[in-house]
Amino acid sequence: MPRPQPLRVGIAGLGRLGRRHAENLATRVPGTALVAAASPVAEETAWAAEALGVEATYPTLEGLLAHPGLDAVWLATPTAEHARHVVAVLRAGKHVFCEKPLALDLAGCRAVEDEAARHPDRVVLVGFVRRFDPSYRRAFEHVRAGGIGRPFLVRSQTCDMNDPSGFFVRFAPTSGGIFLDCTIHDVDLARWFLGAPRPRRAFATGTIAVHEGLRAAGDVDNGVAVAEFEGGGLACFWASRTLAHGHDTETEVVGTGGRITVGVNPRLDRVEISDALGLRNACTPTFWERFEDAFVEEAKAFVAAVREGRPLPLDLRDATEATRLALALAEAQRSGRVVELGG
């Protein structure tokens, strides 16, 4: 029996995360061939050709979409372009993966949903990578099986190690702010564990503890938030850019019959050191060390959905709802008021 042809994938965007996706697609995702890459930065496309053996490179997404025989496109382009780029890929007849968030406003999310509805044969996946992490998957299955009774409260955090280079300050004007960039992962997890309820009300506040340069963009480097959902579910969130010890992602789900936690100790490995300073372990320095395998599983799931029709753990509606609540948190933080979310 002849082996099936690999899924021919092109990637647009080869920045900090785009390079990681490109390396995975080229070397760690069976059944795929990374055949094309696009970036307006010449040194980035040169890297793709030289380091990964990508056969064709383009300065624009439009050029990439014209590449012969392309099956799917991986989007790691600037956040403000996500919605427009997903629509362009769908209109070109390709399957599409897009990094989170889907858009910086609800209009963009809904434009993607409308376009996707016109192409029901196309797979669209937004990169909420924690749903593909083995620990989060195991926790979700335990909750879904009734292991903690009825879940009613999620407490979740996305906290980055302090980066004195100022990367997040430079990124702030186009990121959508800390809640849309970071907390949106926790928002998606809360909806996932609570059974996908719609948010009713939100409040958030924040402070600048270290990075004064964020003030010009109206952003903060630490934010906390509370959300209420239909059906009585609650969620508490914390996002930070300033931790000293490393990247620290943690989630707790409380139910009527118990609780379950993921990532309480953000350990890098299983080594523990005991000496005159006490008992300690090394921590994950960035999100990549924590979720590297989850990014691979995410890509594998996308390929399986395209080639075999396997279901995905989230859809565009989930991405829109996560954006809706994250935008409400950002509004609450700026205004200092509770935000009521309509239908």
C-alpha positions as CSV (number, residue, x, y, z in Angstrom):
1,M,0.0,0.0,0.0
2,P,1.5,3.4,-1.0
3,R,2.2,5.8,1.9
4,P,-0.1,8.8,2.1
5,Q,1.4,12.1,0.8
6,P,2.5,14.4,3.6
7,L,0.5,17.5,4.4
8,R,2.3,20.4,2.5
9,V,2.5,23.3,5.0
10,G,3.6,26.9,4.6
11,I,4.4,29.1,7.6
12,A,3.9,32.9,7.7
13,G,5.8,34.7,10.4
14,L,9.2,33.7,11.6
15,G,9.7,35.7,14.8
16,R,10.3,34.4,18.3
17,L,7.4,31.9,18.3
18,G,7.2,31.4,14.5
19,R,10.7,29.9,14.5
20,R,9.7,27.4,17.1
21,H,6.6,26.4,15.1
22,A,8.7,26.1,11.9
23,E,11.2,23.8,13.6
24,N,8.5,21.6,14.9
25,L,6.8,21.4,11.5
26,A,10.1,20.6,9.8
27,T,11.4,18.0,12.3
28,R,8.9,16.8,14.9
29,V,5.4,16.5,13.3
30,P,5.0,13.3,11.3
31,G,3.0,13.5,8.1
32,T,3.9,17.1,7.3
33,A,6.4,18.7,4.9
34,L,7.3,22.4,5.6
35,V,7.6,23.5,2.0
36,A,7.3,27.3,2.1
37,A,7.8,30.2,4.5
38,A,7.0,33.9,4.4
39,S,8.4,36.9,6.3
40,P,9.1,40.5,5.3
41,V,12.5,40.1,7.1
42,A,15.0,38.7,4.6
43,E,17.2,37.2,7.3
44,E,14.3,35.2,8.7
45,T,13.4,33.6,5.4
46,A,17.2,32.9,4.8
47,W,17.2,31.1,8.1
48,A,14.2,29.0,7.1
49,A,16.0,28.0,3.9
50,E,19.4,27.3,5.4
51,A,18.5,25.8,8.7
52,L,15.3,23.9,7.8
53,G,15.7,23.3,4.1
54,V,12.5,25.1,3.2
55,E,12.3,25.0,-0.6
56,A,10.5,28.3,-1.2
57,T,10.4,31.6,0.7
58,Y,8.3,34.7,0.1
59,P,8.2,38.3,1.5
60,T,4.4,38.3,1.8
61,L,1.5,36.0,2.8
62,E,0.1,36.6,-0.7
63,G,3.2,35.1,-2.2
64,L,3.0,32.1,0.1
65,L,-0.6,31.5,-0.7
66,A,0.3,31.2,-4.4
67,H,2.8,28.4,-3.7
68,P,1.9,25.4,-5.8
69,G,0.3,22.5,-4.0
70,L,0.1,24.1,-0.6
71,D,-2.4,22.3,1.7
72,A,-2.3,24.4,4.9
73,V,-0.8,27.6,6.4
74,W,0.6,28.2,9.8
75,L,0.1,31.8,11.0
76,A,2.5,33.2,13.5
77,T,2.1,36.8,12.2
78,P,1.6,39.9,14.2
79,T,-1.5,39.8,16.4
80,A,-3.2,42.7,14.7
81,E,-3.1,40.8,11.4
82,H,-4.5,37.4,12.6
83,A,-8.1,37.8,11.6
84,R,-7.4,39.3,8.2
85,H,-4.8,36.6,7.5
86,V,-7.1,33.7,8.5
87,V,-9.7,35.0,6.2
88,A,-7.2,35.3,3.3
89,V,-6.0,31.7,3.9
90,L,-9.5,30.3,3.9
91,R,-10.4,32.2,0.7
92,A,-7.3,30.7,-0.9
93,G,-8.7,27.2,-0.1
94,K,-6.2,26.2,2.6
95,H,-6.5,24.8,6.1
96,V,-5.2,27.2,8.7
97,F,-3.6,27.2,12.1
98,C,-3.4,30.7,13.8
99,E,-1.6,31.6,17.0
100,K,-3.8,33.1,19.7
101,P,-5.5,35.5,20.1
102,L,-7.8,35.2,17.0
103,A,-8.2,39.0,16.8
104,L,-7.8,42.2,18.9
105,D,-11.5,42.8,18.7
106,L,-14.8,40.9,18.4
107,A,-15.5,42.1,14.9
108,G,-12.4,40.4,13.7
109,C,-13.3,37.2,15.5
110,R,-16.8,37.2,14.0
111,A,-15.4,37.9,10.5
112,V,-13.3,34.8,10.8
113,E,-16.3,32.7,12.1
114,D,-18.4,33.9,9.1
115,E,-15.7,33.1,6.6
116,A,-15.1,29.7,8.1
117,A,-18.8,28.9,7.9
118,R,-18.4,29.4,4.1
119,H,-15.6,26.8,4.0
120,P,-16.9,23.9,6.2
121,D,-14.4,21.5,4.7
122,R,-11.5,23.6,6.0
123,V,-9.9,23.0,9.4
124,V,-9.3,26.1,11.5
125,L,-7.4,25.9,14.8
126,V,-6.4,28.7,17.1
127,G,-3.4,28.1,19.3
128,F,-4.6,27.6,22.8
129,V,-1.8,25.2,23.4
130,R,-2.5,24.3,27.0
131,R,-5.4,22.2,25.9
132,F,-2.8,19.9,24.3
133,D,-0.5,19.7,27.3
134,P,-0.6,16.2,28.8
135,S,-1.0,17.4,32.4
136,Y,-3.9,19.7,31.5
137,R,-5.5,17.0,29.4
138,R,-5.3,14.5,32.3
139,A,-6.7,17.1,34.7
140,F,-9.6,17.8,32.3
141,E,-10.4,14.2,31.9
142,H,-10.5,13.8,35.7
143,V,-12.8,16.7,36.0
144,R,-15.1,15.6,33.2
145,A,-15.3,12.1,34.8
146,G,-16.7,13.7,37.9
147,G,-13.5,13.3,40.0
148,I,-14.0,16.6,41.9
149,G,-17.8,16.7,41.7
150,R,-19.3,19.8,40.0
151,P,-16.5,22.3,39.2
152,F,-17.4,25.9,40.1
153,L,-14.1,27.8,40.6
154,V,-11.0,28.1,38.5
155,R,-7.9,30.0,39.7
156,S,-5.2,30.3,37.0
157,Q,-2.1,32.3,36.3
158,T,0.3,33.0,33.5
159,C,3.5,34.6,34.9
160,D,6.6,35.2,32.9
161,M,10.2,35.6,34.2
162,N,11.3,39.2,34.2
163,D,12.9,40.1,30.9
164,P,15.2,43.1,31.4
165,S,15.8,43.4,27.6
166,G,12.4,45.2,27.3
167,F,10.9,42.8,24.8
168,F,7.4,43.1,26.3
169,V,7.6,46.9,26.4
170,R,8.4,46.9,22.7
171,F,5.6,44.4,22.0
172,A,3.0,46.2,24.2
173,P,1.6,48.7,21.6
174,T,0.4,45.8,19.3
175,S,-0.1,43.0,21.9
176,G,-3.6,44.0,23.1
177,G,-2.3,44.2,26.6
178,I,-1.4,41.7,29.3
179,F,-4.9,40.2,29.6
180,L,-5.4,39.6,25.9
181,D,-1.8,38.4,25.4
182,C,-1.3,36.3,28.6
183,T,-4.5,35.8,30.5
184,I,-6.4,34.7,27.5
185,H,-4.8,31.3,28.0
186,D,-6.3,31.2,31.5
187,V,-9.6,32.4,30.3
188,D,-9.8,29.5,27.8
189,L,-8.8,27.0,30.5
190,A,-11.5,28.4,32.8
191,R,-14.2,28.0,30.2
192,W,-12.8,24.5,29.3
193,F,-12.9,23.2,32.9
194,L,-16.2,24.8,33.7
195,G,-18.1,23.4,30.7
196,A,-17.8,26.3,28.2
197,P,-20.1,28.8,30.0
198,R,-20.5,32.4,28.7
199,P,-19.1,35.1,30.9
200,R,-21.5,37.5,32.6
201,R,-19.3,40.0,34.5
202,A,-15.7,40.9,34.9
203,F,-13.4,43.1,36.9
204,A,-9.6,43.6,36.6
205,T,-6.9,45.8,37.9
206,G,-3.2,46.1,37.5
207,T,0.1,47.8,38.4
208,I,3.5,48.5,36.9
209,A,6.0,47.0,39.3
210,V,9.1,47.1,37.0
211,H,8.5,48.1,33.4
212,E,7.6,51.8,33.4
213,G,7.8,51.8,29.6
214,L,4.5,50.0,29.5
215,R,2.7,53.1,30.7
216,A,2.8,54.7,27.3
217,A,0.9,51.8,25.8
218,G,-1.7,51.7,28.6
219,D,-0.4,48.3,29.7
220,V,0.7,46.9,33.1
221,D,3.3,44.3,34.0
222,N,1.1,42.6,36.7
223,G,-2.7,42.2,36.5
224,V,-5.4,40.4,38.5
225,A,-8.9,39.7,37.6
226,V,-12.2,38.1,38.5
227,A,-14.9,36.8,36.2
228,E,-18.4,35.4,36.7
229,F,-20.0,33.0,34.3
230,E,-23.5,31.9,33.5
231,G,-24.5,29.0,35.8
232,G,-22.5,30.4,38.8
233,G,-19.0,29.5,37.8
234,L,-16.2,31.8,39.0
235,A,-12.6,32.4,37.9
236,C,-9.6,34.3,39.4
237,F,-6.7,35.3,37.2
238,W,-3.1,36.6,37.7
239,A,-0.8,37.7,35.0
240,S,2.8,38.9,35.5
241,R,5.9,39.9,33.5
242,T,8.1,40.3,36.5
243,L,8.8,37.0,38.3
244,A,12.3,36.4,39.5
245,H,12.4,32.6,39.5
246,G,11.1,31.8,36.0
247,H,8.0,31.1,34.0
248,D,5.2,30.0,36.3
249,T,1.9,28.7,34.9
250,E,-0.5,27.2,37.5
251,T,-4.1,26.3,37.5
252,E,-6.5,25.1,40.2
253,V,-10.0,23.8,39.7
254,V,-12.3,23.5,42.7
255,G,-15.4,21.4,42.7
256,T,-18.1,20.3,45.1
257,G,-16.2,17.0,45.8
258,G,-12.5,18.1,45.7
259,R,-10.0,20.1,43.7
260,I,-7.2,19.5,41.2
261,T,-4.1,21.5,40.4
262,V,-1.7,21.7,37.5
263,G,1.8,23.2,37.7
264,V,2.0,24.1,41.4
265,N,5.8,23.8,41.2
266,P,7.2,25.1,37.9
267,R,10.1,22.8,38.0
268,L,12.5,22.4,35.1
269,D,13.4,18.8,35.9
270,R,13.2,16.3,38.8
271,V,16.5,17.5,40.4
272,E,16.2,18.9,44.0
273,I,19.2,20.5,45.8
274,S,19.5,20.5,49.5
275,D,22.2,22.6,51.1
276,A,22.8,25.4,53.5
277,L,20.5,27.6,51.4
278,G,17.6,25.2,51.9
279,L,15.7,22.8,49.5
280,R,15.1,24.0,46.0
281,N,14.8,23.1,42.3
282,A,15.4,24.9,39.0
283,C,12.3,26.4,37.4
284,T,11.2,26.7,33.8
285,P,12.8,29.9,32.4
286,T,10.2,30.5,29.6
287,F,6.8,29.3,28.4
288,W,8.7,27.2,25.8
289,E,10.4,24.9,28.2
290,R,7.1,24.4,30.0
291,F,4.9,23.7,26.9
292,E,7.4,22.6,24.2
293,D,5.8,19.1,23.9
294,A,2.3,20.6,24.0
295,F,3.2,22.7,20.9
296,V,4.1,19.5,19.1
297,E,0.9,17.7,20.2
298,E,-1.1,20.8,19.0
299,A,0.5,20.5,15.6
300,K,-0.1,16.7,15.4
301,A,-3.8,17.3,16.3
302,F,-4.2,19.8,13.5
303,V,-2.6,17.4,11.0
304,A,-4.9,14.6,12.2
305,A,-7.9,16.8,11.9
306,V,-7.0,17.7,8.3
307,R,-6.0,14.2,7.2
308,E,-8.3,12.0,9.2
309,G,-11.2,14.2,10.3
310,R,-10.3,13.8,14.0
311,P,-12.1,16.2,16.3
312,L,-10.2,19.1,18.0
313,P,-10.7,20.1,21.6
314,L,-11.8,23.7,20.7
315,D,-13.4,25.6,17.8
316,L,-13.6,29.2,16.6
317,R,-16.5,29.9,19.0
318,D,-14.2,29.0,21.9
319,A,-11.5,31.4,20.5
320,T,-14.1,34.2,20.2
321,E,-15.5,33.7,23.7
322,A,-11.9,33.8,25.2
323,T,-11.3,37.0,23.3
324,R,-14.6,38.5,24.4
325,L,-13.7,38.0,28.1
326,A,-10.1,39.0,27.7
327,L,-11.2,42.3,26.1
328,A,-13.6,42.8,29.0
329,L,-10.8,42.3,31.5
330,A,-8.7,44.9,29.6
331,E,-11.6,47.4,29.6
332,A,-12.1,46.8,33.3
333,Q,-8.5,47.4,34.1
334,R,-8.4,50.6,32.1
335,S,-11.7,52.0,33.4
336,G,-11.6,50.7,37.0
337,R,-15.2,49.6,36.6
338,V,-17.0,46.2,36.6
339,V,-17.8,45.3,33.0
340,E,-21.1,43.6,32.3
341,L,-21.0,41.3,29.2
342,G,-24.1,41.1,27.1
343,G,-25.2,38.2,24.9
